[in-house]
Amino acid sequence: MPYFVYKITPPLELTHIVTLEQYQEARAQVRALRQTGESGVEYRMIFANQAGEAEKLLATPRDERVIGED
């Protein structure tokens, strides 16, 4: 399965940048894009079967992460 790199701008506008087969290449691409320092822009990498599935996963709100139970 490939790695998809997306640019996310408010309000949740997804722009596909590149599709890569190797994790290391995709990680390097995302890190380089994040160095541009654009405000209000987020770059994300996602592992999925196809672009439609990747966009669906990115558009789904994630639950808050629970570190420990009180």
PQR file with spaces between the fields and no chain letter, atoms N, CA, C, O and H, PARSE charges and radii, in Angstrom:
ATOM       1  N    MET     1       0.839   -1.175    0.000 -0.4000 1.5000
ATOM       2  CA   MET     1       0.000    0.000    0.000 -0.0000 2.0000
ATOM       3  C    MET     1       0.887    1.243    0.000  0.5500 1.7000
ATOM       4  O    MET     1       1.931    1.271    0.653 -0.5500 1.4000
ATOM       5  N    PRO     2       0.470    2.251   -0.725 -0.5600 1.5000
ATOM       6  CA   PRO     2       1.285    3.468   -0.825  0.2800 2.0000
ATOM       7  C    PRO     2       1.028    4.455    0.311  0.5500 1.7000
ATOM       8  O    PRO     2       0.059    4.335    1.060 -0.5500 1.4000
ATOM       9  N    TYR     3       1.915    5.420    0.413 -0.4000 1.5000
ATOM      10  CA   TYR     3       1.798    6.526    1.362 -0.0000 2.0000
ATOM      11  C    TYR     3       1.377    7.758    0.579  0.5500 1.7000
ATOM      12  O    TYR     3       1.979    8.097   -0.439 -0.5500 1.4000
ATOM      13  H    TYR     3       2.703    5.518   -0.196  0.4000 1.0000
ATOM      14  N    PHE     4       0.340    8.424    1.065 -0.4000 1.5000
ATOM      15  CA   PHE     4      -0.174    9.624    0.416 -0.0000 2.0000
ATOM      16  C    PHE     4       0.204   10.832    1.261  0.5500 1.7000
ATOM      17  O    PHE     4       0.068   10.802    2.484 -0.5500 1.4000
ATOM      18  H    PHE     4      -0.150    8.149    1.892  0.4000 1.0000
ATOM      19  N    VAL     5       0.677   11.892    0.619 -0.4000 1.5000
ATOM      20  CA   VAL     5       1.030   13.122    1.311 -0.0000 2.0000
ATOM      21  C    VAL     5       0.008   14.182    0.910  0.5500 1.7000
ATOM      22  O    VAL     5      -0.235   14.424   -0.273 -0.5500 1.4000
ATOM      23  H    VAL     5       0.788   11.916   -0.375  0.4000 1.0000
ATOM      24  N    TYR     6      -0.586   14.812    1.937 -0.4000 1.5000
ATOM      25  CA   TYR     6      -1.624   15.811    1.716 -0.0000 2.0000
ATOM      26  C    TYR     6      -1.281   17.117    2.405  0.5500 1.7000
ATOM      27  O    TYR     6      -0.625   17.145    3.446 -0.5500 1.4000
ATOM      28  H    TYR     6      -0.388   14.616    2.897  0.4000 1.0000
ATOM      29  N    LYS     7      -1.746   18.199    1.792 -0.4000 1.5000
ATOM      30  CA   LYS     7      -1.695   19.526    2.398 -0.0000 2.0000
ATOM      31  C    LYS     7      -3.105   19.798    2.898  0.5500 1.7000
ATOM      32  O    LYS     7      -4.068   19.674    2.141 -0.5500 1.4000
ATOM      33  H    LYS     7      -2.279   18.175    0.946  0.4000 1.0000
ATOM      34  N    ILE     8      -3.236   20.173    4.179 -0.4000 1.5000
ATOM      35  CA   ILE     8      -4.536   20.414    4.774 -0.0000 2.0000
ATOM      36  C    ILE     8      -4.612   21.886    5.183  0.5500 1.7000
ATOM      37  O    ILE     8      -3.817   22.365    5.991 -0.5500 1.4000
ATOM      38  H    ILE     8      -2.454   20.274    4.794  0.4000 1.0000
ATOM      39  N    THR     9      -5.589   22.588    4.605 -0.4000 1.5000
ATOM      40  CA   THR     9      -5.809   23.987    4.940 -0.0000 2.0000
ATOM      41  C    THR     9      -7.219   24.140    5.503  0.5500 1.7000
ATOM      42  O    THR     9      -8.130   23.405    5.119 -0.5500 1.4000
ATOM      43  H    THR     9      -6.235   22.199    3.949  0.4000 1.0000
ATOM      44  N    PRO    10      -7.395   25.093    6.409 -0.5600 1.5000
ATOM      45  CA   PRO    10      -8.736   25.300    6.965  0.2800 2.0000
ATOM      46  C    PRO    10      -9.689   25.766    5.884  0.5500 1.7000
ATOM      47  O    PRO    10      -9.245   26.483    4.988 -0.5500 1.4000
ATOM      48  N    PRO    11     -10.930   25.424    5.900 -0.5600 1.5000
ATOM      49  CA   PRO    11     -11.592   24.475    6.794  0.2800 2.0000
ATOM      50  C    PRO    11     -11.566   23.067    6.215  0.5500 1.7000
ATOM      51  O    PRO    11     -12.464   22.695    5.460 -0.5500 1.4000
ATOM      52  N    LEU    12     -10.582   22.305    6.548 -0.4000 1.5000
ATOM      53  CA   LEU    12     -10.390   20.908    6.136 -0.0000 2.0000
ATOM      54  C    LEU    12     -10.422   20.716    4.622  0.5500 1.7000
ATOM      55  O    LEU    12     -11.154   19.871    4.107 -0.5500 1.4000
ATOM      56  H    LEU    12      -9.853   22.608    7.162  0.4000 1.0000
ATOM      57  N    GLU    13      -9.631   21.499    3.931 -0.4000 1.5000
ATOM      58  CA   GLU    13      -9.499   21.352    2.480 -0.0000 2.0000
ATOM      59  C    GLU    13      -8.258   20.497    2.218  0.5500 1.7000
ATOM      60  O    GLU    13      -7.145   20.888    2.573 -0.5500 1.4000
ATOM      61  H    GLU    13      -9.037   22.185    4.350  0.4000 1.0000
ATOM      62  N    LEU    14      -8.448   19.347    1.605 -0.4000 1.5000
ATOM      63  CA   LEU    14      -7.360   18.404    1.349 -0.0000 2.0000
ATOM      64  C    LEU    14      -6.827   18.578   -0.071  0.5500 1.7000
ATOM      65  O    LEU    14      -7.587   18.595   -1.039 -0.5500 1.4000
ATOM      66  H    LEU    14      -9.351   19.029    1.317  0.4000 1.0000
ATOM      67  N    THR    15      -5.509   18.707   -0.173 -0.4000 1.5000
ATOM      68  CA   THR    15      -4.860   18.812   -1.475 -0.0000 2.0000
ATOM      69  C    THR    15      -3.801   17.724   -1.566  0.5500 1.7000
ATOM      70  O    THR    15      -2.835   17.730   -0.803 -0.5500 1.4000
ATOM      71  H    THR    15      -4.892   18.693    0.613  0.4000 1.0000
ATOM      72  N    HIS    16      -3.979   16.786   -2.500 -0.4000 1.5000
ATOM      73  CA   HIS    16      -3.017   15.701   -2.679 -0.0000 2.0000
ATOM      74  C    HIS    16      -1.735   16.271   -3.280  0.5500 1.7000
ATOM      75  O    HIS    16      -1.772   17.007   -4.267 -0.5500 1.4000
ATOM      76  H    HIS    16      -4.764   16.781   -3.119  0.4000 1.0000
ATOM      77  N    ILE    17      -0.603   15.920   -2.673 -0.4000 1.5000
ATOM      78  CA   ILE    17       0.677   16.414   -3.159 -0.0000 2.0000
ATOM      79  C    ILE    17       1.430   15.327   -3.919  0.5500 1.7000
ATOM      80  O    ILE    17       1.837   15.529   -5.063 -0.5500 1.4000
ATOM      81  H    ILE    17      -0.574   15.322   -1.872  0.4000 1.0000
ATOM      82  N    VAL    18       1.611   14.181   -3.283 -0.4000 1.5000
ATOM      83  CA   VAL    18       2.383   13.110   -3.919 -0.0000 2.0000
ATOM      84  C    VAL    18       2.004   11.770   -3.300  0.5500 1.7000
ATOM      85  O    VAL    18       1.538   11.705   -2.163 -0.5500 1.4000
ATOM      86  H    VAL    18       1.280   14.016   -2.354  0.4000 1.0000
ATOM      87  N    THR    19       2.212   10.708   -4.064 -0.4000 1.5000
ATOM      88  CA   THR    19       2.032    9.340   -3.596 -0.0000 2.0000
ATOM      89  C    THR    19       3.376    8.630   -3.713  0.5500 1.7000
ATOM      90  O    THR    19       4.000    8.624   -4.774 -0.5500 1.4000
ATOM      91  H    THR    19       2.591   10.761   -4.988  0.4000 1.0000
ATOM      92  N    LEU    20       3.812    8.033   -2.606 -0.4000 1.5000
ATOM      93  CA   LEU    20       5.116    7.364   -2.579 -0.0000 2.0000
ATOM      94  C    LEU    20       4.966    5.946   -2.037  0.5500 1.7000
ATOM      95  O    LEU    20       4.072    5.669   -1.237 -0.5500 1.4000
ATOM      96  H    LEU    20       3.306    8.038   -1.743  0.4000 1.0000
ATOM      97  N    GLU    21       5.830    5.071   -2.471 -0.4000 1.5000
ATOM      98  CA   GLU    21       5.777    3.675   -2.050 -0.0000 2.0000
ATOM      99  C    GLU    21       6.604    3.402   -0.793  0.5500 1.7000
ATOM     100  O    GLU    21       6.279    2.492   -0.030 -0.5500 1.4000
ATOM     101  H    GLU    21       6.556    5.296   -3.121  0.4000 1.0000
ATOM     102  N    GLN    22       7.644    4.160   -0.573 -0.4000 1.5000
ATOM     103  CA   GLN    22       8.548    3.928    0.552 -0.0000 2.0000
ATOM     104  C    GLN    22       8.260    4.891    1.701  0.5500 1.7000
ATOM     105  O    GLN    22       8.088    6.090    1.482 -0.5500 1.4000
ATOM     106  H    GLN    22       7.908    4.900   -1.193  0.4000 1.0000
ATOM     107  N    TYR    23       8.209    4.370    2.920 -0.4000 1.5000
ATOM     108  CA   TYR    23       7.936    5.182    4.099 -0.0000 2.0000
ATOM     109  C    TYR    23       8.983    6.276    4.281  0.5500 1.7000
ATOM     110  O    TYR    23       8.640    7.423    4.567 -0.5500 1.4000
ATOM     111  H    TYR    23       8.349    3.396    3.098  0.4000 1.0000
ATOM     112  N    GLN    24      10.249    5.929    4.117 -0.4000 1.5000
ATOM     113  CA   GLN    24      11.320    6.898    4.338 -0.0000 2.0000
ATOM     114  C    GLN    24      11.205    8.091    3.390  0.5500 1.7000
ATOM     115  O    GLN    24      11.431    9.233    3.792 -0.5500 1.4000
ATOM     116  H    GLN    24      10.528    4.998    3.884  0.4000 1.0000
ATOM     117  N    GLU    25      10.856    7.826    2.141 -0.4000 1.5000
ATOM     118  CA   GLU    25      10.687    8.907    1.168 -0.0000 2.0000
ATOM     119  C    GLU    25       9.510    9.802    1.549  0.5500 1.7000
ATOM     120  O    GLU    25       9.608   11.027    1.478 -0.5500 1.4000
ATOM     121  H    GLU    25      10.672    6.898    1.815  0.4000 1.0000
ATOM     122  N    ALA    26       8.408    9.192    1.948 -0.4000 1.5000
ATOM     123  CA   ALA    26       7.221    9.953    2.323 -0.0000 2.0000
ATOM     124  C    ALA    26       7.490   10.788    3.569  0.5500 1.7000
ATOM     125  O    ALA    26       7.083   11.947    3.643 -0.5500 1.4000
ATOM     126  H    ALA    26       8.329    8.197    2.005  0.4000 1.0000
ATOM     127  N    ARG    27       8.168   10.209    4.538 -0.4000 1.5000
ATOM     128  CA   ARG    27       8.504   10.940    5.761 -0.0000 2.0000
ATOM     129  C    ARG    27       9.407   12.128    5.459  0.5500 1.7000
ATOM     130  O    ARG    27       9.198   13.217    5.994 -0.5500 1.4000
ATOM     131  H    ARG    27       8.500    9.267    4.478  0.4000 1.0000
ATOM     132  N    ALA    28      10.401   11.928    4.612 -0.4000 1.5000
ATOM     133  CA   ALA    28      11.305   13.017    4.234 -0.0000 2.0000
ATOM     134  C    ALA    28      10.546   14.121    3.497  0.5500 1.7000
ATOM     135  O    ALA    28      10.809   15.304    3.713 -0.5500 1.4000
ATOM     136  H    ALA    28      10.570   11.044    4.177  0.4000 1.0000
ATOM     137  N    GLN    29       9.621   13.744    2.642 -0.4000 1.5000
ATOM     138  CA   GLN    29       8.824   14.720    1.889 -0.0000 2.0000
ATOM     139  C    GLN    29       7.985   15.575    2.839  0.5500 1.7000
ATOM     140  O    GLN    29       7.951   16.798    2.702 -0.5500 1.4000
ATOM     141  H    GLN    29       9.408   12.783    2.467  0.4000 1.0000
ATOM     142  N    VAL    30       7.310   14.941    3.797 -0.4000 1.5000
ATOM     143  CA   VAL    30       6.469   15.666    4.750 -0.0000 2.0000
ATOM     144  C    VAL    30       7.324   16.590    5.616  0.5500 1.7000
ATOM     145  O    VAL    30       6.945   17.735    5.860 -0.5500 1.4000
ATOM     146  H    VAL    30       7.338   13.948    3.907  0.4000 1.0000
ATOM     147  N    ARG    31       8.452   16.111    6.072 -0.4000 1.5000
ATOM     148  CA   ARG    31       9.331   16.946    6.900 -0.0000 2.0000
ATOM     149  C    ARG    31       9.827   18.163    6.127  0.5500 1.7000
ATOM     150  O    ARG    31       9.894   19.263    6.677 -0.5500 1.4000
ATOM     151  H    ARG    31       8.760   15.181    5.874  0.4000 1.0000
ATOM     152  N    ALA    32      10.170   17.975    4.868 -0.4000 1.5000
ATOM     153  CA   ALA    32      10.629   19.098    4.039 -0.0000 2.0000
ATOM     154  C    ALA    32       9.510   20.112    3.833  0.5500 1.7000
ATOM     155  O    ALA    32       9.746   21.319    3.881 -0.5500 1.4000
ATOM     156  H    ALA    32      10.116   17.082    4.421  0.4000 1.0000
ATOM     157  N    LEU    33       8.301   19.628    3.606 -0.4000 1.5000
ATOM     158  CA   LEU    33       7.160   20.527    3.419 -0.0000 2.0000
ATOM     159  C    LEU    33       6.850   21.305    4.691  0.5500 1.7000
ATOM     160  O    LEU    33       6.490   22.481    4.629 -0.5500 1.4000
ATOM     161  H    LEU    33       8.109   18.647    3.567  0.4000 1.0000
ATOM     162  N    ARG    34       6.987   20.660    5.837 -0.4000 1.5000
ATOM     163  CA   ARG    34       6.706   21.332    7.110 -0.0000 2.0000
ATOM     164  C    ARG    34       7.727   22.427    7.405  0.5500 1.7000
ATOM     165  O    ARG    34       7.430   23.360    8.151 -0.5500 1.4000
ATOM     166  H    ARG    34       7.280   19.706    5.887  0.4000 1.0000
ATOM     167  N    GLN    35       8.902   22.327    6.840 -0.4000 1.5000
ATOM     168  CA   GLN    35       9.942   23.337    7.056 -0.0000 2.0000
ATOM     169  C    GLN    35       9.623   24.661    6.385  0.5500 1.7000
ATOM     170  O    GLN    35      10.247   25.673    6.704 -0.5500 1.4000
ATOM     171  H    GLN    35       9.143   21.569    6.234  0.4000 1.0000
ATOM     172  N    THR    36       8.665   24.683    5.461 -0.4000 1.5000
ATOM     173  CA   THR    36       8.317   25.924    4.772 -0.0000 2.0000
ATOM     174  C    THR    36       7.724   26.940    5.726  0.5500 1.7000
ATOM     175  O    THR    36       7.810   28.142    5.474 -0.5500 1.4000
ATOM     176  H    THR    36       8.158   23.861    5.202  0.4000 1.0000
ATOM     177  N    GLY    37       7.118   26.480    6.827 -0.4000 1.5000
ATOM     178  CA   GLY    37       6.608   27.363    7.861 -0.0000 2.0000
ATOM     179  C    GLY    37       5.351   28.123    7.500  0.5500 1.7000
ATOM     180  O    GLY    37       5.100   29.189    8.062 -0.5500 1.4000
ATOM     181  H    GLY    37       7.049   25.504    7.031  0.4000 1.0000
ATOM     182  N    GLU    38       4.554   27.608    6.578 -0.4000 1.5000
ATOM     183  CA   GLU    38       3.295   28.258    6.226 -0.0000 2.0000
ATOM     184  C    GLU    38       2.356   28.226    7.438  0.5500 1.7000
ATOM     185  O    GLU    38       2.178   27.180    8.061 -0.5500 1.4000
ATOM     186  H    GLU    38       4.759   26.742    6.121  0.4000 1.0000
ATOM     187  N    SER    39       1.765   29.365    7.762 -0.4000 1.5000
ATOM     188  CA   SER    39       0.861   29.400    8.911 -0.0000 2.0000
ATOM     189  C    SER    39      -0.523   28.902    8.507  0.5500 1.7000
ATOM     190  O    SER    39      -1.018   29.205    7.422 -0.5500 1.4000
ATOM     191  H    SER    39       1.911   30.215    7.255  0.4000 1.0000
ATOM     192  N    GLY    40      -1.134   28.134    9.400 -0.4000 1.5000
ATOM     193  CA   GLY    40      -2.464   27.605    9.154 -0.0000 2.0000
ATOM     194  C    GLY    40      -2.508   26.426    8.213  0.5500 1.7000
ATOM     195  O    GLY    40      -3.589   25.967    7.843 -0.5500 1.4000
ATOM     196  H    GLY    40      -0.732   27.887   10.282  0.4000 1.0000
ATOM     197  N    VAL    41      -1.343   25.925    7.817 -0.4000 1.5000
ATOM     198  CA   VAL    41      -1.270   24.797    6.885 -0.0000 2.0000
ATOM     199  C    VAL    41      -0.644   23.609    7.606  0.5500 1.7000
ATOM     200  O    VAL    41       0.328   23.753    8.348 -0.5500 1.4000
ATOM     201  H    VAL    41      -0.465   26.298    8.118  0.4000 1.0000
ATOM     202  N    GLU    42      -1.217   22.440    7.375 -0.4000 1.5000
ATOM     203  CA   GLU    42      -0.713   21.220    7.982 -0.0000 2.0000
ATOM     204  C    GLU    42      -0.398   20.223    6.865  0.5500 1.7000
ATOM     205  O    GLU    42      -1.150   20.120    5.896 -0.5500 1.4000
ATOM     206  H    GLU    42      -2.006   22.322    6.772  0.4000 1.0000
ATOM     207  N    TYR    43       0.697   19.498    6.994 -0.4000 1.5000
ATOM     208  CA   TYR    43       1.057   18.460    6.029 -0.0000 2.0000
ATOM     209  C    TYR    43       0.971   17.125    6.732  0.5500 1.7000
ATOM     210  O    TYR    43       1.530   16.949    7.815 -0.5500 1.4000
ATOM     211  H    TYR    43       1.309   19.581    7.780  0.4000 1.0000
ATOM     212  N    ARG    44       0.269   16.177    6.118 -0.4000 1.5000
ATOM     213  CA   ARG    44       0.083   14.868    6.724 -0.0000 2.0000
ATOM     214  C    ARG    44       0.397   13.766    5.728  0.5500 1.7000
ATOM     215  O    ARG    44       0.186   13.907    4.523 -0.5500 1.4000
ATOM     216  H    ARG    44      -0.184   16.319    5.238  0.4000 1.0000
ATOM     217  N    MET    45       0.906   12.667    6.263 -0.4000 1.5000
ATOM     218  CA   MET    45       1.169   11.470    5.480 -0.0000 2.0000
ATOM     219  C    MET    45       0.205   10.404    5.990  0.5500 1.7000
ATOM     220  O    MET    45       0.000   10.270    7.196 -0.5500 1.4000
ATOM     221  H    MET    45       1.077   12.552    7.242  0.4000 1.0000
ATOM     222  N    ILE    46      -0.383    9.650    5.070 -0.4000 1.5000
ATOM     223  CA   ILE    46      -1.329    8.601    5.466 -0.0000 2.0000
ATOM     224  C    ILE    46      -1.080    7.359    4.624  0.5500 1.7000
ATOM     225  O    ILE    46      -0.755    7.448    3.440 -0.5500 1.4000
ATOM     226  H    ILE    46      -0.217    9.759    4.090  0.4000 1.0000
ATOM     227  N    PHE    47      -1.236    6.208    5.250 -0.4000 1.5000
ATOM     228  CA   PHE    47      -1.033    4.909    4.633 -0.0000 2.0000
ATOM     229  C    PHE    47      -2.408    4.340    4.301  0.5500 1.7000
ATOM     230  O    PHE    47      -3.201    4.081    5.207 -0.5500 1.4000
ATOM     231  H    PHE    47      -1.500    6.136    6.212  0.4000 1.0000
ATOM     232  N    ALA    48      -2.706    4.139    3.010 -0.4000 1.5000
ATOM     233  CA   ALA    48      -4.030    3.657    2.607 -0.0000 2.0000
ATOM     234  C    ALA    48      -3.936    2.914    1.278  0.5500 1.7000
ATOM     235  O    ALA    48      -2.926    2.997    0.579 -0.5500 1.4000
ATOM     236  H    ALA    48      -2.063    4.350    2.274  0.4000 1.0000
ATOM     237  N    ASN    49      -5.000    2.186    0.938 -0.4000 1.5000
ATOM     238  CA   ASN    49      -5.052    1.442   -0.317 -0.0000 2.0000
ATOM     239  C    ASN    49      -5.147    2.358   -1.536  0.5500 1.7000
ATOM     240  O    ASN    49      -4.514    2.108   -2.562 -0.5500 1.4000
ATOM     241  H    ASN    49      -5.820    2.119    1.506  0.4000 1.0000
ATOM     242  N    GLN    50      -5.948    3.427   -1.413 -0.4000 1.5000
ATOM     243  CA   GLN    50      -6.150    4.343   -2.531 -0.0000 2.0000
ATOM     244  C    GLN    50      -6.440    5.743   -2.005  0.5500 1.7000
ATOM     245  O    GLN    50      -6.681    5.923   -0.811 -0.5500 1.4000
ATOM     246  H    GLN    50      -6.463    3.630   -0.579  0.4000 1.0000
ATOM     247  N    ALA    51      -6.416    6.731   -2.891 -0.4000 1.5000
ATOM     248  CA   ALA    51      -6.561    8.129   -2.504 -0.0000 2.0000
ATOM     249  C    ALA    51      -7.900    8.403   -1.826  0.5500 1.7000
ATOM     250  O    ALA    51      -7.951    9.173   -0.867 -0.5500 1.4000
ATOM     251  H    ALA    51      -6.219    6.585   -3.860  0.4000 1.0000
ATOM     252  N    GLY    52      -8.974    7.796   -2.296 -0.4000 1.5000
ATOM     253  CA   GLY    52     -10.285    8.006   -1.694 -0.0000 2.0000
ATOM     254  C    GLY    52     -10.325    7.582   -0.240  0.5500 1.7000
ATOM     255  O    GLY    52     -10.888    8.281    0.603 -0.5500 1.4000
ATOM     256  H    GLY    52      -8.932    7.170   -3.075  0.4000 1.0000
ATOM     257  N    GLU    53      -9.727    6.437    0.054 -0.4000 1.5000
ATOM     258  CA   GLU    53      -9.671    5.954    1.433 -0.0000 2.0000
ATOM     259  C    GLU    53      -8.811    6.879    2.296  0.5500 1.7000
ATOM     260  O    GLU    53      -9.148    7.149    3.449 -0.5500 1.4000
ATOM     261  H    GLU    53      -9.270    5.870   -0.631  0.4000 1.0000
ATOM     262  N    ALA    54      -7.700    7.363    1.734 -0.4000 1.5000
ATOM     263  CA   ALA    54      -6.816    8.276    2.461 -0.0000 2.0000
ATOM     264  C    ALA    54      -7.550    9.564    2.824  0.5500 1.7000
ATOM     265  O    ALA    54      -7.433   10.050    3.949 -0.5500 1.4000
ATOM     266  H    ALA    54      -7.427    7.143    0.798  0.4000 1.0000
ATOM     267  N    GLU    55      -8.305   10.117    1.879 -0.4000 1.5000
ATOM     268  CA   GLU    55      -9.044   11.355    2.136 -0.0000 2.0000
ATOM     269  C    GLU    55     -10.140   11.141    3.176  0.5500 1.7000
ATOM     270  O    GLU    55     -10.396   12.016    4.004 -0.5500 1.4000
ATOM     271  H    GLU    55      -8.400    9.723    0.965  0.4000 1.0000
ATOM     272  N    LYS    56     -10.778    9.994    3.134 -0.4000 1.5000
ATOM     273  CA   LYS    56     -11.814    9.682    4.119 -0.0000 2.0000
ATOM     274  C    LYS    56     -11.205    9.600    5.515  0.5500 1.7000
ATOM     275  O    LYS    56     -11.774   10.125    6.472 -0.5500 1.4000
ATOM     276  H    LYS    56     -10.570    9.283    2.462  0.4000 1.0000
ATOM     277  N    LEU    57     -10.049    8.944    5.636 -0.4000 1.5000
ATOM     278  CA   LEU    57      -9.379    8.828    6.930 -0.0000 2.0000
ATOM     279  C    LEU    57      -8.929   10.195    7.451  0.5500 1.7000
ATOM     280  O    LEU    57      -9.042   10.466    8.647 -0.5500 1.4000
ATOM     281  H    LEU    57      -9.586    8.518    4.859  0.4000 1.0000
ATOM     282  N    LEU    58      -8.429   11.043    6.579 -0.4000 1.5000
ATOM     283  CA   LEU    58      -7.979   12.367    6.997 -0.0000 2.0000
ATOM     284  C    LEU    58      -9.141   13.275    7.381  0.5500 1.7000
ATOM     285  O    LEU    58      -8.989   14.137    8.247 -0.5500 1.4000
ATOM     286  H    LEU    58      -8.338   10.823    5.608  0.4000 1.0000
ATOM     287  N    ALA    59     -10.281   13.096    6.758 -0.4000 1.5000
ATOM     288  CA   ALA    59     -11.445   13.940    7.030 -0.0000 2.0000
ATOM     289  C    ALA    59     -12.193   13.517    8.290  0.5500 1.7000
ATOM     290  O    ALA    59     -12.977   14.299    8.829 -0.5500 1.4000
ATOM     291  H    ALA    59     -10.404   12.396    6.055  0.4000 1.0000
ATOM     292  N    THR    60     -11.968   12.300    8.767 -0.4000 1.5000
ATOM     293  CA   THR    60     -12.639   11.810    9.960 -0.0000 2.0000
ATOM     294  C    THR    60     -11.992   12.416   11.195  0.5500 1.7000
ATOM     295  O    THR    60     -10.783   12.281   11.383 -0.5500 1.4000
ATOM     296  H    THR    60     -11.332   11.665    8.330  0.4000 1.0000
ATOM     297  N    PRO    61     -12.781   13.088   12.050 -0.5600 1.5000
ATOM     298  CA   PRO    61     -12.191   13.665   13.264  0.2800 2.0000
ATOM     299  C    PRO    61     -11.667   12.578   14.195  0.5500 1.7000
ATOM     300  O    PRO    61     -12.299   11.538   14.380 -0.5500 1.4000
ATOM     301  N    ARG    62     -10.521   12.837   14.766 -0.4000 1.5000
ATOM     302  CA   ARG    62      -9.910   11.865   15.675 -0.0000 2.0000
ATOM     303  C    ARG    62     -10.298   12.184   17.108  0.5500 1.7000
ATOM     304  O    ARG    62     -10.432   13.349   17.483 -0.5500 1.4000
ATOM     305  H    ARG    62     -10.008   13.682   14.616  0.4000 1.0000
ATOM     306  N    ASP    63     -10.477   11.136   17.904 -0.4000 1.5000
ATOM     307  CA   ASP    63     -10.786   11.308   19.323 -0.0000 2.0000
ATOM     308  C    ASP    63      -9.570   11.858   20.045  0.5500 1.7000
ATOM     309  O    ASP    63      -8.432   11.635   19.633 -0.5500 1.4000
ATOM     310  H    ASP    63     -10.367   10.190   17.599  0.4000 1.0000
ATOM     311  N    GLU    64      -9.827   12.581   21.132 -0.4000 1.5000
ATOM     312  CA   GLU    64      -8.739   13.077   21.957 -0.0000 2.0000
ATOM     313  C    GLU    64      -7.988   11.888   22.536  0.5500 1.7000
ATOM     314  O    GLU    64      -8.594   10.891   22.928 -0.5500 1.4000
ATOM     315  H    GLU    64     -10.752   12.762   21.466  0.4000 1.0000
ATOM     316  N    ARG    65      -6.695   11.997   22.585 -0.4000 1.5000
ATOM     317  CA   ARG    65      -5.863   10.912   23.089 -0.0000 2.0000
ATOM     318  C    ARG    65      -5.891   10.919   24.617  0.5500 1.7000
ATOM     319  O    ARG    65      -5.679   11.956   25.245 -0.5500 1.4000
ATOM     320  H    ARG    65      -6.203   12.807   22.267  0.4000 1.0000
ATOM     321  N    VAL    66      -6.152    9.766   25.199 -0.4000 1.5000
ATOM     322  CA   VAL    66      -6.186    9.634   26.655 -0.0000 2.0000
ATOM     323  C    VAL    66      -4.849    9.077   27.110  0.5500 1.7000
ATOM     324  O    VAL    66      -4.472    7.962   26.749 -0.5500 1.4000
ATOM     325  H    VAL    66      -6.324    8.924   24.688  0.4000 1.0000
ATOM     326  N    ILE    67      -4.136    9.864   27.906 -0.4000 1.5000
ATOM     327  CA   ILE    67      -2.827    9.430   28.387 -0.0000 2.0000
ATOM     328  C    ILE    67      -2.958    8.455   29.555  0.5500 1.7000
ATOM     329  O    ILE    67      -2.303    7.413   29.574 -0.5500 1.4000
ATOM     330  H    ILE    67      -4.442   10.770   28.198  0.4000 1.0000
ATOM     331  N    GLY    68      -3.789    8.786   30.510 -0.4000 1.5000
ATOM     332  CA   GLY    68      -3.990    7.917   31.662 -0.0000 2.0000
ATOM     333  C    GLY    68      -5.399    8.067   32.184  0.5500 1.7000
ATOM     334  O    GLY    68      -6.051    9.084   31.946 -0.5500 1.4000
ATOM     335  H    GLY    68      -4.321    9.632   30.495  0.4000 1.0000
ATOM     336  N    GLU    69      -5.860    7.085   32.880 -0.4000 1.5000
ATOM     337  CA   GLU    69      -7.203    7.165   33.433 -0.0000 2.0000
ATOM     338  C    GLU    69      -7.132    7.746   34.836  0.5500 1.7000
ATOM     339  O    GLU    69      -6.231    7.435   35.615 -0.5500 1.4000
ATOM     340  H    GLU    69      -5.331    6.259   33.074  0.4000 1.0000
ATOM     341  N    ASP    70      -8.108    8.601   35.139 -0.4000 1.5000
ATOM     342  CA   ASP    70      -8.153    9.213   36.484 -0.0000 2.0000
ATOM     343  C    ASP    70      -9.097    8.462   37.378  0.5500 1.7000
ATOM     344  O    ASP    70      -9.266    8.826   38.542 -0.5500 1.4000
ATOM     345  H    ASP    70      -8.840    8.853   34.506  0.4000 1.0000
